[in-house]
């Protein structure tokens, strides 16, 4: 199903993703593995591309841009 994502630009969205993995940065701990599952992406929808969505999010007082390909999206909540 095609959706007109441009209607939701500047709205906050929460994306539940298909299985994906990332790296944990920080102090090395024996009880914490270096990989973890990334399940959610949250941010303000700023751009829509043919291949996916661009979100703006603030982490540790830094603005970051997150690109999420459509094939990685399981579900979306729009606020």
Secondary structure as GFF3:
##gff-version 3
##sequence-region A 1 79
A	DSSP	three_ten_helix	5	8	.	.	.	ID=ss1
A	DSSP	beta_strand	12	17	.	.	.	ID=ss2
A	DSSP	beta_strand	21	23	.	.	.	ID=ss3
A	DSSP	beta_strand	35	37	.	.	.	ID=ss4
A	DSSP	beta_strand	40	48	.	.	.	ID=ss5
A	DSSP	beta_strand	52	59	.	.	.	ID=ss6
A	DSSP	beta_strand	62	69	.	.	.	ID=ss7
A	DSSP	three_ten_helix	70	72	.	.	.	ID=ss8
A	DSSP	beta_strand	73	78	.	.	.	ID=ss9
###
